[in-house]
Amino acid sequence: MSSARTGPATARRARRVERRARADYTGGVYGSMLAASVVIGAGSLGSFPRAELVLLLLLTGVVFWIAHVHAQLFGARLAQQALDRRVVLHVCHDEWPIVKAAVPPAAAVAVSPLLGLDVQGAFWLALSVAVAGQVGWSVAAARRAGASRRLVAVTASVNLLLGLLIISFKIVLKH
């Protein structure tokens, strides 16, 4: 009787481990860069800049997630296999890190008043969190892929440089 109880649980754990082993962090890196770009472009929001930036970050993440799901399903997958519910859900799940990457910068903006930050401070905090997320996602991807420490450091450095490039755009655009 005890093996009957552990059977489905063990199978679920095995599926979870397998999903993690083949996890793709591309969407997380991309979503973090997207969030940083949204912050850069959101220099002149209306009456409620914090609320508008939170919504802009989250909704942009969702729109790009939908675009990536659509591209995967009707660009690459349709030619290779018939679409069914399982395939659609799989692609939706695989592309979800794009949305997940928008959450930390949005949360940073939301809590910025508690930290005593003005609107510009909130923008800088969100931008910093997005860049940190971009670096974090790339490091997680490299580690999951079994990369050497040197390669992990290289991917972190490249993503940090890309993030600093985005930050330099903010400085140049003076938002």
C-alpha positions as a Python dict, from the first residue, in 0.01 Angstrom:
ca = {
    (1, 'M'): (0, 0, 0),
    (2, 'S'): (281, 243, 77),
    (3, 'S'): (435, 189, -269),
    (4, 'A'): (101, 288, -423),
    (5, 'R'): (118, 620, -239),
    (6, 'T'): (479, 689, -330),
    (7, 'G'): (440, 578, -692),
    (8, 'P'): (255, 887, -825),
    (9, 'A'): (455, 1119, -598),
    (10, 'T'): (780, 967, -717),
    (11, 'A'): (668, 997, -1077),
    (12, 'R'): (578, 1365, -1024),
    (13, 'R'): (918, 1429, -866),
    (14, 'A'): (1091, 1256, -1157),
    (15, 'R'): (897, 1470, -1409),
    (16, 'R'): (984, 1785, -1212),
    (17, 'V'): (1354, 1692, -1207),
    (18, 'E'): (1343, 1618, -1580),
    (19, 'R'): (1175, 1956, -1653),
    (20, 'R'): (1440, 2136, -1449),
    (21, 'A'): (1718, 1948, -1626),
    (22, 'R'): (1599, 2067, -1966),
    (23, 'A'): (1489, 2411, -1848),
    (24, 'D'): (1562, 2696, -2086),
    (25, 'Y'): (1642, 3029, -1925),
    (26, 'T'): (1648, 3224, -2249),
    (27, 'G'): (1309, 3375, -2171),
    (28, 'G'): (1429, 3493, -1832),
    (29, 'V'): (1736, 3667, -1974),
    (30, 'Y'): (1526, 3814, -2256),
    (31, 'G'): (1247, 3917, -2019),
    (32, 'S'): (1494, 4092, -1788),
    (33, 'M'): (1642, 4285, -2080),
    (34, 'L'): (1291, 4370, -2192),
    (35, 'A'): (1201, 4496, -1843),
    (36, 'A'): (1514, 4714, -1835),
    (37, 'S'): (1421, 4854, -2176),
    (38, 'V'): (1067, 4928, -2057),
    (39, 'V'): (1206, 5125, -1764),
    (40, 'I'): (1431, 5321, -2001),
    (41, 'G'): (1139, 5402, -2230),
    (42, 'A'): (901, 5494, -1949),
    (43, 'G'): (1061, 5827, -1867),
    (44, 'S'): (747, 6036, -1893),
    (45, 'L'): (453, 5861, -1737),
    (46, 'G'): (133, 6036, -1630),
    (47, 'S'): (-17, 6120, -1292),
    (48, 'F'): (62, 5786, -1129),
    (49, 'P'): (409, 5698, -1259),
    (50, 'R'): (474, 5414, -1015),
    (51, 'A'): (145, 5238, -1077),
    (52, 'E'): (178, 5297, -1449),
    (53, 'L'): (532, 5157, -1455),
    (54, 'V'): (427, 4847, -1258),
    (55, 'L'): (143, 4785, -1505),
    (56, 'L'): (365, 4863, -1804),
    (57, 'L'): (630, 4616, -1689),
    (58, 'L'): (381, 4337, -1621),
    (59, 'L'): (165, 4392, -1928),
    (60, 'T'): (467, 4421, -2158),
    (61, 'G'): (595, 4090, -2016),
    (62, 'V'): (257, 3928, -2085),
    (63, 'V'): (234, 4070, -2439),
    (64, 'F'): (584, 3948, -2525),
    (65, 'W'): (508, 3610, -2366),
    (66, 'I'): (202, 3580, -2591),
    (67, 'A'): (412, 3684, -2891),
    (68, 'H'): (676, 3422, -2812),
    (69, 'V'): (417, 3151, -2755),
    (70, 'H'): (254, 3240, -3085),
    (71, 'A'): (590, 3239, -3265),
    (72, 'Q'): (684, 2902, -3116),
    (73, 'L'): (349, 2741, -3192),
    (74, 'F'): (293, 2877, -3539),
    (75, 'G'): (650, 2939, -3645),
    (76, 'A'): (852, 2640, -3542),
    (77, 'R'): (614, 2382, -3395),
    (78, 'L'): (339, 2380, -3654),
    (79, 'A'): (578, 2260, -3921),
    (80, 'Q'): (714, 1986, -3694),
    (81, 'Q'): (408, 1850, -3514),
    (82, 'A'): (35, 1886, -3484),
    (83, 'L'): (-83, 2124, -3216),
    (84, 'D'): (-274, 1979, -2927),
    (85, 'R'): (-348, 2096, -2575),
    (86, 'R'): (-32, 1934, -2436),
    (87, 'V'): (194, 2106, -2689),
    (88, 'V'): (29, 2445, -2632),
    (89, 'L'): (61, 2416, -2253),
    (90, 'H'): (422, 2303, -2288),
    (91, 'V'): (512, 2607, -2500),
    (92, 'C'): (321, 2841, -2265),
    (93, 'H'): (518, 2699, -1972),
    (94, 'D'): (851, 2720, -2153),
    (95, 'E'): (802, 3086, -2242),
    (96, 'W'): (666, 3189, -1898),
    (97, 'P'): (1008, 3314, -1771),
    (98, 'I'): (954, 3622, -1989),
    (99, 'V'): (669, 3721, -1758),
    (100, 'K'): (848, 3603, -1444),
    (101, 'A'): (1141, 3830, -1527),
    (102, 'A'): (913, 4137, -1521),
    (103, 'V'): (787, 4067, -1169),
    (104, 'P'): (1096, 4164, -963),
    (105, 'P'): (1141, 4508, -1129),
    (106, 'A'): (767, 4570, -1097),
    (107, 'A'): (779, 4470, -730),
    (108, 'A'): (1078, 4701, -679),
    (109, 'V'): (874, 4992, -813),
    (110, 'A'): (578, 4894, -596),
    (111, 'V'): (783, 4889, -274),
    (112, 'S'): (996, 5193, -360),
    (113, 'P'): (784, 5434, -150),
    (114, 'L'): (850, 5213, 153),
    (115, 'L'): (1221, 5263, 87),
    (116, 'G'): (1176, 5640, 76),
    (117, 'L'): (1255, 5663, -295),
    (118, 'D'): (1115, 5930, -521),
    (119, 'V'): (992, 5838, -872),
    (120, 'Q'): (1340, 5866, -1026),
    (121, 'G'): (1479, 5649, -747),
    (122, 'A'): (1206, 5392, -819),
    (123, 'F'): (1304, 5391, -1188),
    (124, 'W'): (1671, 5335, -1100),
    (125, 'L'): (1582, 5062, -854),
    (126, 'A'): (1369, 4884, -1115),
    (127, 'L'): (1645, 4916, -1372),
    (128, 'S'): (1903, 4776, -1128),
    (129, 'V'): (1676, 4486, -1036),
    (130, 'A'): (1614, 4408, -1405),
    (131, 'V'): (1986, 4403, -1481),
    (132, 'A'): (2055, 4189, -1174),
    (133, 'G'): (1782, 3952, -1295),
    (134, 'Q'): (1937, 3938, -1640),
    (135, 'V'): (2273, 3841, -1490),
    (136, 'G'): (2107, 3595, -1250),
    (137, 'W'): (1908, 3419, -1524),
    (138, 'S'): (2219, 3386, -1741),
    (139, 'V'): (2421, 3243, -1452),
    (140, 'A'): (2141, 2997, -1371),
    (141, 'A'): (2131, 2889, -1736),
    (142, 'A'): (2506, 2839, -1752),
    (143, 'R'): (2515, 2645, -1426),
    (144, 'R'): (2219, 2428, -1529),
    (145, 'A'): (2399, 2351, -1853),
    (146, 'G'): (2701, 2232, -1655),
    (147, 'A'): (2927, 2515, -1771),
    (148, 'S'): (3267, 2560, -1614),
    (149, 'R'): (3316, 2835, -1358),
    (150, 'R'): (3503, 3033, -1619),
    (151, 'L'): (3213, 3012, -1865),
    (152, 'V'): (2965, 3105, -1590),
    (153, 'A'): (3179, 3413, -1516),
    (154, 'V'): (3195, 3498, -1887),
    (155, 'T'): (2817, 3477, -1933),
    (156, 'A'): (2763, 3684, -1618),
    (157, 'S'): (3011, 3944, -1744),
    (158, 'V'): (2857, 3964, -2090),
    (159, 'N'): (2509, 4007, -1944),
    (160, 'L'): (2634, 4266, -1696),
    (161, 'L'): (2793, 4458, -1984),
    (162, 'L'): (2466, 4441, -2179),
    (163, 'G'): (2284, 4568, -1870),
    (164, 'L'): (2535, 4851, -1829),
    (165, 'L'): (2480, 4938, -2195),
    (166, 'I'): (2107, 4965, -2125),
    (167, 'I'): (2183, 5181, -1820),
    (168, 'S'): (2405, 5405, -2033),
    (169, 'F'): (2106, 5459, -2262),
    (170, 'K'): (1911, 5584, -1962),
    (171, 'I'): (2189, 5825, -1872),
    (172, 'V'): (2218, 5950, -2230),
    (173, 'L'): (1840, 5986, -2268),
    (174, 'K'): (1826, 6168, -1928),
    (175, 'H'): (1494, 6019, -1815),
}
